[in-house]
């Protein structure tokens, strides 16, 4: 029988690209649907996207505007919808990296209502010790 740490999913989100964040949140939503606890650690540009509330409009970069329109027309969930679905399960937690927050020039007050907490690498390593399923995007 698996222990909670063995059955937990950890997602490290570094890239703030819409597709990468969408993929990470999709994996978290799938894990939560299976009853698995998921911790998402936000670094650099992924943290910047969350703090900047850039969650609604798909932006896939230059030359991919038609894909973004098709994405909306086909009713794929936005980042906000995925994030809300994850959070509503009570199984998905968001953690901001303290170093990334400092690099972005933001204060801990900017995190209010957006993440569950602020952690540094020592805490991240302790919290993820023994977790087998890890995704890095």
TORGU-462904 format. One record per atom (N, C-alpha, C): residue in three letters; atom name; z, x, y. Coordinates in steps of 0.1 Angstrom, whole numbers, plus 5000, padded with zeros to 4 digits. Layout:
% TORGU-462904
rest: ALA	atom: CA	zz: Z	xx: X	yy: Y
...
END
This chain:
% TORGU-462904
rest: UNK	atom: N	zz: 5000	xx: 5008	yy: 4988
rest: UNK	atom: CA	zz: 5000	xx: 5000	yy: 5000
rest: UNK	atom: C	zz: 5000	xx: 5009	yy: 5012
rest: UNK	atom: N	zz: 4992	xx: 5005	yy: 5022
rest: UNK	atom: CA	zz: 4990	xx: 5014	yy: 5034
rest: UNK	atom: C	zz: 5002	xx: 5012	yy: 5044
rest: UNK	atom: N	zz: 5007	xx: 5022	yy: 5050
rest: UNK	atom: CA	zz: 5017	xx: 5021	yy: 5060
rest: UNK	atom: C	zz: 5010	xx: 5017	yy: 5073
rest: UNK	atom: N	zz: 5018	xx: 5012	yy: 5083
rest: UNK	atom: CA	zz: 5011	xx: 5008	yy: 5095
rest: UNK	atom: C	zz: 5003	xx: 5019	yy: 5102
rest: UNK	atom: N	zz: 5007	xx: 5031	yy: 5102
rest: UNK	atom: CA	zz: 4999	xx: 5042	yy: 5108
rest: UNK	atom: C	zz: 4986	xx: 5044	yy: 5101
rest: UNK	atom: N	zz: 4986	xx: 5042	yy: 5088
rest: UNK	atom: CA	zz: 4974	xx: 5044	yy: 5080
rest: UNK	atom: C	zz: 4964	xx: 5033	yy: 5082
rest: UNK	atom: N	zz: 4969	xx: 5021	yy: 5086
rest: UNK	atom: CA	zz: 4961	xx: 5009	yy: 5087
rest: UNK	atom: C	zz: 4957	xx: 5007	yy: 5102
rest: UNK	atom: N	zz: 4962	xx: 5016	yy: 5111
rest: UNK	atom: CA	zz: 4960	xx: 5014	yy: 5125
rest: UNK	atom: C	zz: 4947	xx: 5022	yy: 5129
rest: UNK	atom: N	zz: 4940	xx: 5016	yy: 5139
rest: UNK	atom: CA	zz: 4928	xx: 5023	yy: 5144
rest: UNK	atom: C	zz: 4931	xx: 5028	yy: 5158
rest: UNK	atom: N	zz: 4927	xx: 5040	yy: 5160
rest: UNK	atom: CA	zz: 4928	xx: 5047	yy: 5173
rest: UNK	atom: C	zz: 4914	xx: 5049	yy: 5179
rest: UNK	atom: N	zz: 4913	xx: 5045	yy: 5192
rest: UNK	atom: CA	zz: 4900	xx: 5047	yy: 5198
rest: UNK	atom: C	zz: 4902	xx: 5056	yy: 5211
rest: UNK	atom: N	zz: 4895	xx: 5067	yy: 5212
rest: UNK	atom: CA	zz: 4896	xx: 5075	yy: 5224
rest: UNK	atom: C	zz: 4883	xx: 5072	yy: 5232
rest: UNK	atom: N	zz: 4885	xx: 5066	yy: 5243
rest: UNK	atom: CA	zz: 4873	xx: 5063	yy: 5252
rest: UNK	atom: C	zz: 4873	xx: 5073	yy: 5264
rest: UNK	atom: N	zz: 4863	xx: 5081	yy: 5264
rest: UNK	atom: CA	zz: 4861	xx: 5091	yy: 5275
rest: UNK	atom: C	zz: 4850	xx: 5087	yy: 5284
rest: UNK	atom: N	zz: 4839	xx: 5083	yy: 5277
rest: UNK	atom: CA	zz: 4827	xx: 5080	yy: 5285
rest: UNK	atom: C	zz: 4829	xx: 5066	yy: 5292
rest: UNK	atom: N	zz: 4824	xx: 5065	yy: 5304
rest: UNK	atom: CA	zz: 4825	xx: 5052	yy: 5311
rest: UNK	atom: C	zz: 4812	xx: 5045	yy: 5310
rest: UNK	atom: N	zz: 4802	xx: 5050	yy: 5302
rest: UNK	atom: CA	zz: 4789	xx: 5043	yy: 5301
rest: UNK	atom: C	zz: 4792	xx: 5030	yy: 5294
rest: UNK	atom: N	zz: 4785	xx: 5020	yy: 5300
rest: UNK	atom: CA	zz: 4787	xx: 5006	yy: 5295
rest: UNK	atom: C	zz: 4786	xx: 5005	yy: 5280
rest: UNK	atom: N	zz: 4776	xx: 5011	yy: 5274
rest: UNK	atom: CA	zz: 4773	xx: 5010	yy: 5260
rest: UNK	atom: C	zz: 4785	xx: 5016	yy: 5252
rest: UNK	atom: N	zz: 4790	xx: 5027	yy: 5256
rest: UNK	atom: CA	zz: 4801	xx: 5034	yy: 5249
rest: UNK	atom: C	zz: 4814	xx: 5026	yy: 5250
rest: UNK	atom: N	zz: 4817	xx: 5020	yy: 5262
rest: UNK	atom: CA	zz: 4829	xx: 5012	yy: 5263
rest: UNK	atom: C	zz: 4827	xx: 4999	yy: 5255
rest: UNK	atom: N	zz: 4815	xx: 4993	yy: 5255
rest: UNK	atom: CA	zz: 4812	xx: 4981	yy: 5247
rest: UNK	atom: C	zz: 4814	xx: 4984	yy: 5232
rest: UNK	atom: N	zz: 4810	xx: 4995	yy: 5228
rest: UNK	atom: CA	zz: 4811	xx: 4999	yy: 5214
rest: UNK	atom: C	zz: 4826	xx: 5000	yy: 5210
rest: UNK	atom: N	zz: 4833	xx: 5007	yy: 5218
rest: UNK	atom: CA	zz: 4848	xx: 5009	yy: 5216
rest: UNK	atom: C	zz: 4855	xx: 4996	yy: 5216
rest: UNK	atom: N	zz: 4852	xx: 4987	yy: 5225
rest: UNK	atom: CA	zz: 4859	xx: 4974	yy: 5226
rest: UNK	atom: C	zz: 4855	xx: 4965	yy: 5214
rest: UNK	atom: N	zz: 4842	xx: 4966	yy: 5210
rest: UNK	atom: CA	zz: 4837	xx: 4959	yy: 5198
rest: UNK	atom: C	zz: 4845	xx: 4963	yy: 5186
rest: UNK	atom: N	zz: 4847	xx: 4976	yy: 5184
rest: UNK	atom: CA	zz: 4854	xx: 4981	yy: 5172
rest: UNK	atom: C	zz: 4868	xx: 4976	yy: 5173
rest: UNK	atom: N	zz: 4874	xx: 4976	yy: 5184
rest: UNK	atom: CA	zz: 4888	xx: 4972	yy: 5186
rest: UNK	atom: C	zz: 4889	xx: 4957	yy: 5182
rest: UNK	atom: N	zz: 4880	xx: 4949	yy: 5187
rest: UNK	atom: CA	zz: 4879	xx: 4935	yy: 5184
rest: UNK	atom: C	zz: 4878	xx: 4932	yy: 5169
rest: UNK	atom: N	zz: 4869	xx: 4940	yy: 5163
rest: UNK	atom: CA	zz: 4867	xx: 4938	yy: 5148
rest: UNK	atom: C	zz: 4880	xx: 4942	yy: 5141
rest: UNK	atom: N	zz: 4886	xx: 4953	yy: 5145
rest: UNK	atom: CA	zz: 4899	xx: 4957	yy: 5138
rest: UNK	atom: C	zz: 4910	xx: 4946	yy: 5140
rest: UNK	atom: N	zz: 4911	xx: 4941	yy: 5152
rest: UNK	atom: CA	zz: 4921	xx: 4930	yy: 5155
rest: UNK	atom: C	zz: 4918	xx: 4918	yy: 5146
rest: UNK	atom: N	zz: 4905	xx: 4914	yy: 5145
rest: UNK	atom: CA	zz: 4901	xx: 4903	yy: 5137
rest: UNK	atom: C	zz: 4905	xx: 4905	yy: 5122
rest: UNK	atom: N	zz: 4906	xx: 4918	yy: 5118
rest: UNK	atom: CA	zz: 4911	xx: 4921	yy: 5104
rest: UNK	atom: C	zz: 4926	xx: 4922	yy: 5104
rest: UNK	atom: N	zz: 4933	xx: 4920	yy: 5115
rest: UNK	atom: CA	zz: 4947	xx: 4921	yy: 5116
rest: UNK	atom: C	zz: 4952	xx: 4935	yy: 5117
rest: UNK	atom: N	zz: 4944	xx: 4944	yy: 5122
rest: UNK	atom: CA	zz: 4948	xx: 4958	yy: 5123
rest: UNK	atom: C	zz: 4952	xx: 4961	yy: 5138
rest: UNK	atom: N	zz: 4963	xx: 4968	yy: 5139
rest: UNK	atom: CA	zz: 4968	xx: 4972	yy: 5152
rest: UNK	atom: C	zz: 4958	xx: 4983	yy: 5157
rest: UNK	atom: N	zz: 4955	xx: 4983	yy: 5170
rest: UNK	atom: CA	zz: 4945	xx: 4992	yy: 5176
rest: UNK	atom: C	zz: 4951	xx: 4997	yy: 5189
rest: UNK	atom: N	zz: 4950	xx: 5011	yy: 5191
rest: UNK	atom: CA	zz: 4954	xx: 5017	yy: 5203
rest: UNK	atom: C	zz: 4942	xx: 5023	yy: 5209
rest: UNK	atom: N	zz: 4939	xx: 5020	yy: 5222
rest: UNK	atom: CA	zz: 4928	xx: 5025	yy: 5229
rest: UNK	atom: C	zz: 4933	xx: 5034	yy: 5240
rest: UNK	atom: N	zz: 4929	xx: 5047	yy: 5239
rest: UNK	atom: CA	zz: 4933	xx: 5057	yy: 5249
rest: UNK	atom: C	zz: 4922	xx: 5059	yy: 5259
rest: UNK	atom: N	zz: 4924	xx: 5057	yy: 5272
rest: UNK	atom: CA	zz: 4914	xx: 5058	yy: 5282
rest: UNK	atom: C	zz: 4915	xx: 5071	yy: 5289
rest: UNK	atom: N	zz: 4904	xx: 5078	yy: 5290
rest: UNK	atom: CA	zz: 4903	xx: 5091	yy: 5297
rest: UNK	atom: C	zz: 4892	xx: 5090	yy: 5307
rest: UNK	atom: N	zz: 4892	xx: 5099	yy: 5317
rest: UNK	atom: CA	zz: 4882	xx: 5101	yy: 5327
rest: UNK	atom: C	zz: 4874	xx: 5088	yy: 5331
rest: UNK	atom: N	zz: 4861	xx: 5088	yy: 5327
rest: UNK	atom: CA	zz: 4852	xx: 5078	yy: 5332
rest: UNK	atom: C	zz: 4854	xx: 5064	yy: 5326
rest: UNK	atom: N	zz: 4860	xx: 5064	yy: 5314
rest: UNK	atom: CA	zz: 4863	xx: 5051	yy: 5308
rest: UNK	atom: C	zz: 4875	xx: 5045	yy: 5316
rest: UNK	atom: N	zz: 4885	xx: 5053	yy: 5319
rest: UNK	atom: CA	zz: 4896	xx: 5049	yy: 5327
rest: UNK	atom: C	zz: 4891	xx: 5044	yy: 5341
rest: UNK	atom: N	zz: 4882	xx: 5052	yy: 5347
rest: UNK	atom: CA	zz: 4876	xx: 5048	yy: 5360
rest: UNK	atom: C	zz: 4869	xx: 5035	yy: 5360
rest: UNK	atom: N	zz: 4862	xx: 5032	yy: 5349
rest: UNK	atom: CA	zz: 4856	xx: 5019	yy: 5348
rest: UNK	atom: C	zz: 4866	xx: 5007	yy: 5347
rest: UNK	atom: N	zz: 4876	xx: 5009	yy: 5339
rest: UNK	atom: CA	zz: 4887	xx: 4999	yy: 5338
rest: UNK	atom: C	zz: 4894	xx: 4997	yy: 5352
rest: UNK	atom: N	zz: 4898	xx: 5008	yy: 5358
rest: UNK	atom: CA	zz: 4905	xx: 5007	yy: 5371
rest: UNK	atom: C	zz: 4896	xx: 5001	yy: 5382
rest: UNK	atom: N	zz: 4883	xx: 5005	yy: 5381
rest: UNK	atom: CA	zz: 4874	xx: 4999	yy: 5391
rest: UNK	atom: C	zz: 4869	xx: 4985	yy: 5388
rest: UNK	atom: N	zz: 4874	xx: 4979	yy: 5377
rest: UNK	atom: CA	zz: 4871	xx: 4966	yy: 5373
rest: UNK	atom: C	zz: 4855	xx: 4964	yy: 5372
rest: UNK	atom: N	zz: 4849	xx: 4974	yy: 5367
rest: UNK	atom: CA	zz: 4834	xx: 4973	yy: 5365
rest: UNK	atom: C	zz: 4832	xx: 4968	yy: 5350
rest: UNK	atom: N	zz: 4834	xx: 4956	yy: 5348
rest: UNK	atom: CA	zz: 4835	xx: 4950	yy: 5334
rest: UNK	atom: C	zz: 4825	xx: 4939	yy: 5332
rest: UNK	atom: N	zz: 4819	xx: 4934	yy: 5342
rest: UNK	atom: CA	zz: 4811	xx: 4921	yy: 5341
rest: UNK	atom: C	zz: 4796	xx: 4923	yy: 5339
rest: UNK	atom: N	zz: 4790	xx: 4932	yy: 5347
rest: UNK	atom: CA	zz: 4776	xx: 4934	yy: 5347
rest: UNK	atom: C	zz: 4771	xx: 4945	yy: 5338
rest: UNK	atom: N	zz: 4763	xx: 4943	yy: 5328
rest: UNK	atom: CA	zz: 4758	xx: 4954	yy: 5320
rest: UNK	atom: C	zz: 4750	xx: 4963	yy: 5329
rest: UNK	atom: N	zz: 4753	xx: 4976	yy: 5327
rest: UNK	atom: CA	zz: 4745	xx: 4986	yy: 5334
rest: UNK	atom: C	zz: 4742	xx: 4998	yy: 5325
rest: UNK	atom: N	zz: 4730	xx: 4998	yy: 5320
rest: UNK	atom: CA	zz: 4726	xx: 5007	yy: 5310
rest: UNK	atom: C	zz: 4719	xx: 5019	yy: 5315
rest: UNK	atom: N	zz: 4718	xx: 5020	yy: 5328
rest: UNK	atom: CA	zz: 4712	xx: 5032	yy: 5335
rest: UNK	atom: C	zz: 4697	xx: 5029	yy: 5339
rest: UNK	atom: N	zz: 4692	xx: 5038	yy: 5347
rest: UNK	atom: CA	zz: 4678	xx: 5037	yy: 5352
rest: UNK	atom: C	zz: 4668	xx: 5035	yy: 5340
rest: UNK	atom: N	zz: 4659	xx: 5026	yy: 5343
rest: UNK	atom: CA	zz: 4649	xx: 5023	yy: 5333
rest: UNK	atom: C	zz: 4653	xx: 5014	yy: 5322
rest: UNK	atom: N	zz: 4665	xx: 5009	yy: 5322
rest: UNK	atom: CA	zz: 4670	xx: 5000	yy: 5312
rest: UNK	atom: C	zz: 4674	xx: 4987	yy: 5318
rest: UNK	atom: N	zz: 4669	xx: 4983	yy: 5330
rest: UNK	atom: CA	zz: 4673	xx: 4971	yy: 5336
rest: UNK	atom: C	zz: 4669	xx: 4959	yy: 5328
rest: UNK	atom: N	zz: 4658	xx: 4959	yy: 5322
rest: UNK	atom: CA	zz: 4653	xx: 4948	yy: 5314
rest: UNK	atom: C	zz: 4662	xx: 4946	yy: 5302
rest: UNK	atom: N	zz: 4667	xx: 4957	yy: 5296
rest: UNK	atom: CA	zz: 4677	xx: 4956	yy: 5285
rest: UNK	atom: C	zz: 4689	xx: 4949	yy: 5290
rest: UNK	atom: N	zz: 4694	xx: 4952	yy: 5302
rest: UNK	atom: CA	zz: 4706	xx: 4946	yy: 5307
rest: UNK	atom: C	zz: 4704	xx: 4931	yy: 5309
rest: UNK	atom: N	zz: 4692	xx: 4927	yy: 5314
rest: UNK	atom: CA	zz: 4689	xx: 4912	yy: 5316
rest: UNK	atom: C	zz: 4688	xx: 4905	yy: 5302
rest: UNK	atom: N	zz: 4682	xx: 4912	yy: 5292
rest: UNK	atom: CA	zz: 4681	xx: 4906	yy: 5279
rest: UNK	atom: C	zz: 4695	xx: 4905	yy: 5273
rest: UNK	atom: N	zz: 4703	xx: 4915	yy: 5275
rest: UNK	atom: CA	zz: 4717	xx: 4915	yy: 5270
rest: UNK	atom: C	zz: 4724	xx: 4902	yy: 5275
rest: UNK	atom: N	zz: 4723	xx: 4899	yy: 5287
rest: UNK	atom: CA	zz: 4729	xx: 4887	yy: 5293
rest: UNK	atom: C	zz: 4723	xx: 4874	yy: 5288
rest: UNK	atom: N	zz: 4709	xx: 4874	yy: 5287
rest: UNK	atom: CA	zz: 4702	xx: 4862	yy: 5282
rest: UNK	atom: C	zz: 4706	xx: 4859	yy: 5268
rest: UNK	atom: N	zz: 4708	xx: 4869	yy: 5260
rest: UNK	atom: CA	zz: 4712	xx: 4867	yy: 5246
rest: UNK	atom: C	zz: 4726	xx: 4865	yy: 5244
rest: UNK	atom: N	zz: 4734	xx: 4864	yy: 5255
rest: UNK	atom: CA	zz: 4748	xx: 4860	yy: 5254
rest: UNK	atom: C	zz: 4757	xx: 4870	yy: 5247
rest: UNK	atom: N	zz: 4754	xx: 4883	yy: 5248
rest: UNK	atom: CA	zz: 4763	xx: 4893	yy: 5242
rest: UNK	atom: C	zz: 4775	xx: 4893	yy: 5251
rest: UNK	atom: N	zz: 4787	xx: 4896	yy: 5246
rest: UNK	atom: CA	zz: 4799	xx: 4896	yy: 5254
rest: UNK	atom: C	zz: 4799	xx: 4907	yy: 5264
rest: UNK	atom: N	zz: 4804	xx: 4905	yy: 5276
rest: UNK	atom: CA	zz: 4806	xx: 4915	yy: 5286
rest: UNK	atom: C	zz: 4819	xx: 4923	yy: 5282
rest: UNK	atom: N	zz: 4821	xx: 4934	yy: 5289
rest: UNK	atom: CA	zz: 4833	xx: 4942	yy: 5286
rest: UNK	atom: C	zz: 4845	xx: 4934	yy: 5289
rest: UNK	atom: N	zz: 4845	xx: 4926	yy: 5299
rest: UNK	atom: CA	zz: 4857	xx: 4918	yy: 5302
rest: UNK	atom: C	zz: 4860	xx: 4908	yy: 5291
rest: UNK	atom: N	zz: 4849	xx: 4902	yy: 5286
rest: UNK	atom: CA	zz: 4851	xx: 4892	yy: 5275
rest: UNK	atom: C	zz: 4857	xx: 4899	yy: 5263
rest: UNK	atom: N	zz: 4851	xx: 4911	yy: 5259
rest: UNK	atom: CA	zz: 4856	xx: 4918	yy: 5248
rest: UNK	atom: C	zz: 4871	xx: 4922	yy: 5250
rest: UNK	atom: N	zz: 4874	xx: 4927	yy: 5262
rest: UNK	atom: CA	zz: 4887	xx: 4932	yy: 5265
rest: UNK	atom: C	zz: 4897	xx: 4920	yy: 5265
rest: UNK	atom: N	zz: 4893	xx: 4909	yy: 5270
rest: UNK	atom: CA	zz: 4902	xx: 4897	yy: 5270
rest: UNK	atom: C	zz: 4904	xx: 4892	yy: 5255
rest: UNK	atom: N	zz: 4894	xx: 4893	yy: 5247
rest: UNK	atom: CA	zz: 4895	xx: 4889	yy: 5233
rest: UNK	atom: C	zz: 4904	xx: 4898	yy: 5226
rest: UNK	atom: N	zz: 4903	xx: 4911	yy: 5228
rest: UNK	atom: CA	zz: 4912	xx: 4921	yy: 5222
rest: UNK	atom: C	zz: 4926	xx: 4919	yy: 5226
rest: UNK	atom: N	zz: 4929	xx: 4917	yy: 5239
rest: UNK	atom: CA	zz: 4942	xx: 4916	yy: 5244
rest: UNK	atom: C	zz: 4949	xx: 4903	yy: 5239
rest: UNK	atom: N	zz: 4941	xx: 4892	yy: 5238
rest: UNK	atom: CA	zz: 4946	xx: 4879	yy: 5234
rest: UNK	atom: C	zz: 4952	xx: 4880	yy: 5219
rest: UNK	atom: N	zz: 4948	xx: 4889	yy: 5211
rest: UNK	atom: CA	zz: 4953	xx: 4890	yy: 5198
rest: UNK	atom: C	zz: 4967	xx: 4896	yy: 5197
rest: UNK	atom: N	zz: 4971	xx: 4903	yy: 5207
rest: UNK	atom: CA	zz: 4984	xx: 4910	yy: 5207
rest: UNK	atom: C	zz: 4984	xx: 4922	yy: 5198
rest: UNK	atom: N	zz: 4973	xx: 4926	yy: 5193
rest: UNK	atom: CA	zz: 4972	xx: 4937	yy: 5184
rest: UNK	atom: C	zz: 4965	xx: 4950	yy: 5190
rest: UNK	atom: N	zz: 4960	xx: 4948	yy: 5202
rest: UNK	atom: CA	zz: 4953	xx: 4959	yy: 5209
rest: UNK	atom: C	zz: 4960	xx: 4963	yy: 5221
rest: UNK	atom: N	zz: 4963	xx: 4976	yy: 5222
rest: UNK	atom: CA	zz: 4970	xx: 4982	yy: 5234
rest: UNK	atom: C	zz: 4961	xx: 4992	yy: 5241
rest: UNK	atom: N	zz: 4962	xx: 4992	yy: 5254
rest: UNK	atom: CA	zz: 4954	xx: 5002	yy: 5262
rest: UNK	atom: C	zz: 4964	xx: 5012	yy: 5268
rest: UNK	atom: N	zz: 4961	xx: 5025	yy: 5267
rest: UNK	atom: CA	zz: 4969	xx: 5035	yy: 5273
rest: UNK	atom: C	zz: 4961	xx: 5044	yy: 5282
rest: UNK	atom: N	zz: 4965	xx: 5047	yy: 5294
rest: UNK	atom: CA	zz: 4959	xx: 5056	yy: 5303
rest: UNK	atom: C	zz: 4964	xx: 5070	yy: 5302
rest: UNK	atom: N	zz: 4955	xx: 5079	yy: 5302
rest: UNK	atom: CA	zz: 4959	xx: 5094	yy: 5301
rest: UNK	atom: C	zz: 4963	xx: 5098	yy: 5315
rest: UNK	atom: N	zz: 4975	xx: 5104	yy: 5316
rest: UNK	atom: CA	zz: 4981	xx: 5108	yy: 5329
rest: UNK	atom: C	zz: 4973	xx: 5118	yy: 5336
rest: UNK	atom: N	zz: 4967	xx: 5128	yy: 5328
rest: UNK	atom: CA	zz: 4959	xx: 5138	yy: 5334
rest: UNK	atom: C	zz: 4946	xx: 5132	yy: 5340
rest: UNK	atom: N	zz: 4940	xx: 5123	yy: 5333
rest: UNK	atom: CA	zz: 4928	xx: 5117	yy: 5338
rest: UNK	atom: C	zz: 4930	xx: 5109	yy: 5350
rest: UNK	atom: N	zz: 4942	xx: 5102	yy: 5350
rest: UNK	atom: CA	zz: 4946	xx: 5094	yy: 5362
rest: UNK	atom: C	zz: 4947	xx: 5104	yy: 5374
rest: UNK	atom: N	zz: 4953	xx: 5115	yy: 5372
rest: UNK	atom: CA	zz: 4954	xx: 5125	yy: 5383
rest: UNK	atom: C	zz: 4941	xx: 5130	yy: 5388
rest: UNK	atom: N	zz: 4932	xx: 5133	yy: 5378
rest: UNK	atom: CA	zz: 4919	xx: 5138	yy: 5381
rest: UNK	atom: C	zz: 4911	xx: 5128	yy: 5390
rest: UNK	atom: N	zz: 4913	xx: 5115	yy: 5387
rest: UNK	atom: CA	zz: 4906	xx: 5105	yy: 5394
rest: UNK	atom: C	zz: 4912	xx: 5102	yy: 5408
rest: UNK	atom: N	zz: 4924	xx: 5109	yy: 5410
rest: UNK	atom: CA	zz: 4930	xx: 5107	yy: 5423
rest: UNK	atom: C	zz: 4937	xx: 5094	yy: 5425
rest: UNK	atom: N	zz: 4941	xx: 5088	yy: 5414
rest: UNK	atom: CA	zz: 4948	xx: 5075	yy: 5414
rest: UNK	atom: C	zz: 4962	xx: 5076	yy: 5411
rest: UNK	atom: N	zz: 4970	xx: 5066	yy: 5415
rest: UNK	atom: CA	zz: 4984	xx: 5066	yy: 5413
rest: UNK	atom: C	zz: 4988	xx: 5057	yy: 5401
rest: UNK	atom: N	zz: 4999	xx: 5058	yy: 5395
rest: UNK	atom: CA	zz: 5003	xx: 5048	yy: 5385
rest: UNK	atom: C	zz: 5003	xx: 5034	yy: 5389
rest: UNK	atom: N	zz: 5004	xx: 5031	yy: 5402
rest: UNK	atom: CA	zz: 5004	xx: 5017	yy: 5407
rest: UNK	atom: C	zz: 4990	xx: 5011	yy: 5404
rest: UNK	atom: N	zz: 4980	xx: 5019	yy: 5404
rest: UNK	atom: CA	zz: 4966	xx: 5014	yy: 5401
rest: UNK	atom: C	zz: 4965	xx: 5009	yy: 5387
rest: UNK	atom: N	zz: 4974	xx: 5012	yy: 5378
rest: UNK	atom: CA	zz: 4973	xx: 5007	yy: 5364
rest: UNK	atom: C	zz: 4979	xx: 4994	yy: 5362
rest: UNK	atom: N	zz: 4987	xx: 4989	yy: 5372
rest: UNK	atom: CA	zz: 4994	xx: 4976	yy: 5370
rest: UNK	atom: C	zz: 4984	xx: 4965	yy: 5366
rest: UNK	atom: N	zz: 4988	xx: 4958	yy: 5355
rest: UNK	atom: CA	zz: 4980	xx: 4947	yy: 5349
rest: UNK	atom: C	zz: 4968	xx: 4951	yy: 5342
rest: UNK	atom: N	zz: 4965	xx: 4964	yy: 5341
rest: UNK	atom: CA	zz: 4952	xx: 4968	yy: 5335
rest: UNK	atom: C	zz: 4954	xx: 4976	yy: 5322
rest: UNK	atom: N	zz: 4966	xx: 4982	yy: 5320
rest: UNK	atom: CA	zz: 4969	xx: 4990	yy: 5308
rest: UNK	atom: C	zz: 4983	xx: 4987	yy: 5304
rest: UNK	atom: N	zz: 4987	xx: 4991	yy: 5292
rest: UNK	atom: CA	zz: 5000	xx: 4989	yy: 5287
rest: UNK	atom: C	zz: 5010	xx: 5001	yy: 5291
rest: UNK	atom: N	zz: 5004	xx: 5012	yy: 5294
rest: UNK	atom: CA	zz: 5012	xx: 5023	yy: 5298
rest: UNK	atom: C	zz: 5004	xx: 5036	yy: 5301
rest: UNK	atom: N	zz: 5012	xx: 5046	yy: 5306
rest: UNK	atom: CA	zz: 5006	xx: 5059	yy: 5310
rest: UNK	atom: C	zz: 5012	xx: 5069	yy: 5301
rest: UNK	atom: N	zz: 5003	xx: 5077	yy: 5294
rest: UNK	atom: CA	zz: 5008	xx: 5087	yy: 5285
rest: UNK	atom: C	zz: 5001	xx: 5100	yy: 5287
rest: UNK	atom: N	zz: 5008	xx: 5111	yy: 5283
rest: UNK	atom: CA	zz: 5002	xx: 5124	yy: 5284
rest: UNK	atom: C	zz: 4998	xx: 5129	yy: 5270
rest: UNK	atom: N	zz: 4992	xx: 5140	yy: 5268
rest: UNK	atom: CA	zz: 4987	xx: 5145	yy: 5255
rest: UNK	atom: C	zz: 4998	xx: 5147	yy: 5245
rest: UNK	atom: N	zz: 5010	xx: 5151	yy: 5249
rest: UNK	atom: CA	zz: 5021	xx: 5152	yy: 5239
rest: UNK	atom: C	zz: 5024	xx: 5138	yy: 5233
rest: UNK	atom: N	zz: 5025	xx: 5128	yy: 5241
rest: UNK	atom: CA	zz: 5027	xx: 5115	yy: 5236
rest: UNK	atom: C	zz: 5016	xx: 5110	yy: 5227
rest: UNK	atom: N	zz: 5003	xx: 5112	yy: 5232
rest: UNK	atom: CA	zz: 4992	xx: 5108	yy: 5225
rest: UNK	atom: C	zz: 4992	xx: 5114	yy: 5211
rest: UNK	atom: N	zz: 4994	xx: 5127	yy: 5210
rest: UNK	atom: CA	zz: 4994	xx: 5134	yy: 5197
rest: UNK	atom: C	zz: 5005	xx: 5129	yy: 5188
rest: UNK	atom: N	zz: 5017	xx: 5126	yy: 5194
rest: UNK	atom: CA	zz: 5028	xx: 5120	yy: 5186
rest: UNK	atom: C	zz: 5024	xx: 5106	yy: 5181
rest: UNK	atom: N	zz: 5019	xx: 5098	yy: 5190
rest: UNK	atom: CA	zz: 5015	xx: 5084	yy: 5186
rest: UNK	atom: C	zz: 5004	xx: 5083	yy: 5176
rest: UNK	atom: N	zz: 4995	xx: 5093	yy: 5176
rest: UNK	atom: CA	zz: 4984	xx: 5092	yy: 5167
rest: UNK	atom: C	zz: 4985	xx: 5100	yy: 5154
rest: UNK	atom: N	zz: 4996	xx: 5107	yy: 5153
rest: UNK	atom: CA	zz: 4999	xx: 5115	yy: 5141
rest: UNK	atom: C	zz: 4998	xx: 5106	yy: 5128
rest: UNK	atom: N	zz: 4991	xx: 5111	yy: 5119
rest: UNK	atom: CA	zz: 4989	xx: 5103	yy: 5106
rest: UNK	atom: C	zz: 4979	xx: 5092	yy: 5106
rest: UNK	atom: N	zz: 4973	xx: 5089	yy: 5118
rest: UNK	atom: CA	zz: 4963	xx: 5078	yy: 5118
rest: UNK	atom: C	zz: 4950	xx: 5084	yy: 5113
rest: UNK	atom: N	zz: 4944	xx: 5078	yy: 5103
rest: UNK	atom: CA	zz: 4932	xx: 5083	yy: 5097
rest: UNK	atom: C	zz: 4920	xx: 5078	yy: 5104
rest: UNK	atom: N	zz: 4920	xx: 5065	yy: 5108
rest: UNK	atom: CA	zz: 4908	xx: 5059	yy: 5114
rest: UNK	atom: C	zz: 4909	xx: 5062	yy: 5129
rest: UNK	atom: N	zz: 4900	xx: 5071	yy: 5134
rest: UNK	atom: CA	zz: 4899	xx: 5074	yy: 5148
rest: UNK	atom: C	zz: 4884	xx: 5074	yy: 5152
rest: UNK	atom: N	zz: 4882	xx: 5068	yy: 5164
rest: UNK	atom: CA	zz: 4869	xx: 5068	yy: 5170
rest: UNK	atom: C	zz: 4869	xx: 5074	yy: 5183
rest: UNK	atom: N	zz: 4860	xx: 5083	yy: 5186
rest: UNK	atom: CA	zz: 4859	xx: 5089	yy: 5199
rest: UNK	atom: C	zz: 4846	xx: 5087	yy: 5206
rest: UNK	atom: N	zz: 4846	xx: 5081	yy: 5218
rest: UNK	atom: CA	zz: 4834	xx: 5077	yy: 5225
rest: UNK	atom: C	zz: 4835	xx: 5082	yy: 5239
END
